[in-house]
Amino acid sequence: MNELLEKGSLRLKWAYEHMPVMREIDRRFRRDRPFEGTKIGMALHTEAKTGVLAITLANGGADIKLASCNPLSTDDSVSLALREEYGLDVYAKKGETQEEYYSNLNKILDMRPDLIIDDGADLIAMAHTSRIDAAGDIRGANEETTTGVVRLRSMASEGKLKFPVISVNDAKMKFLFDNRYGTGQSAFDGWMNATNLVVAGKHLAVAGYGWCGKGIAMRAKGLGALVTVCEVDPIKAIEARMDGYEVMRMIDAVKTADIIMTVTGCRDVLRGEHFRVMKDGCVMGNAGHFDNEINKSDLCKTSVSVSKVREFIDEYRTDDGRKLYLIADGRLMNLAAGQGHPAEIMDTSFAAQAMSMEYLLGNSRNMENRVYNVPDSIDIKIAEIKLRSMGIEIDSLTDGQKGYMSGWEEGT
């Protein structure tokens, strides 16, 4: 127990030291205590960077309760350290059953939170369905990821959203860095930890060419893979081709792919028709939020046996003798088999979370029940702090240039 506690404590301190924007916000929150008397319920991947966010909000006066947003993404050492060293209420462990997962989310809603931070929108959805009793106390929420934002925009369009939500996922200081550079690096962190296999020289197919898919494709190319992109959006498909990647249908890509990574936010990206013609030895991993991008039911139907061959890898043997491999049961491999995004990347994402919580606290009563983008002023402030921490100075427009950029007369 002491060894696990020390491990978690060290990971939290390491993350804090490499999150300069969060450190500046933490100092201000300690001084101003903006969340005094506020209850904040959180459902996020419970690991070191999330721990820094939770501690920062608590230092700002908030009463915090934290659960995981994914049954396999918890770092047990961090969860223990948050409870024992920082006195936070944390309901998360790696390898939760579905029953435990939803029980922990219910514990968050039992506190009747004033504000919510969610990742994937399961907690918010519960507050609109099985736990409607808690919805009336919630003044607003943040959503971290694309999958959750899609769900929430659908709820808002149907007039069912009961409080305003800020899409932190769409903050420029989130998706331009977290989704691209964070996912790009952490996906391969999870891949290497799970497989200990080489990437160079192999055919790698990326399903989805959003910001996360772009990050994976870019890192795969840098590691020496021959990269193929599979898309349903014709504009993104052309962009992928212009970026130098092969583009084809998934049914064609699986025949030669040694590695497939799904990152679409949609379901059944890999399904029965693909498994039946997939290359022998193909290793599949998912970096999308939910574990439904790779249809495990179809994979089981295609297989005659399933066995665990490494800590994070299951082997599915087909009736024609092929071996297909799945990382981390199809869940987020960058967290289930790795440690998630780098601390310097999550620094800006969680800064957007912290400052958006503060914005909701002061403005939620004047906001409609819909999904909002993070205010530009918050994005710009985070960028300014990050640049300063990197020792970078940039130019600013002169008064004459400002007038030119806002005018309409001839450009003389």
C-alpha angles and dihedrals in degrees: 000000000000091000092051091047092051090049092053093045092052092048092052092049092047091051092047092052090053097047104076096167091053090047091057091047090047091054091051093045091051089053100042101030093207094175098052107151094006122129114215122189117199133194106182139131098286105228138113101293092046087050090057090053092049092048091047092053091046089051086055090061101266125142101230132202117177133192131170122261092209130042094227104036102079122112101214092202092057092044089054094046092050090054100040103034102029101030095232124152104243124176105184140107134166113262100026118178117236088255092052092045094056092039089058092049088052090054089058091053091045088072089061093231122214091209135020134207110197138178114201094004097256092127093047091046091053089053087058097045126018093014102040087140090075098047096082092063095050113099097183147325145217124225120206107193144047094244092056094045091054090054093047095048087053090052091048093049089055091049093244101116108109100195139020118276128197115216100223086174089071096051109117090227087056111041098033090057112015096044096041109031097022097049091037092059102032094049089062092042087059092042094053094044091050101042111017085210132134123258099193115101095013129117108247123187121201117201107210130022102213119121092290093048090048090054094050093046091049094050092043090053090049090053090055101258123146098239129211123183123209116199143164095200110084093206093053090045091056090046090053091051092048088051088060104261132127111249123203145136117286091240088063097039095055092061092069104019118117090183130027124189120187120205108155109112087232132105133249095019087149112034144150098298089054097045091053092062101027118132116263110259096021114158115213125199133172127216095173119106102254129047094237100087089087108047102228093183091059090044091055091048090052091051134075095199141015125201138166110245100172134011093271102022132084121193118218113197116201126213090255092056101259120141119219121185130210124195121220096347090292093298126126100307094193089064104022091051099019141031098265129241122349116273093241090057097046087049091078096037094053092041085061089050094050095046093044089053088054091048092051091049091059101034111027095100089061095045128094123237097265142096116283132192120237108270113260090235090064093048091050094047092052091049091050093052092046093051091049091051089052092052092244126143124191135193126261130210120263118234088257092052092049090053091048093050093050098041133086105204124109114302099247 
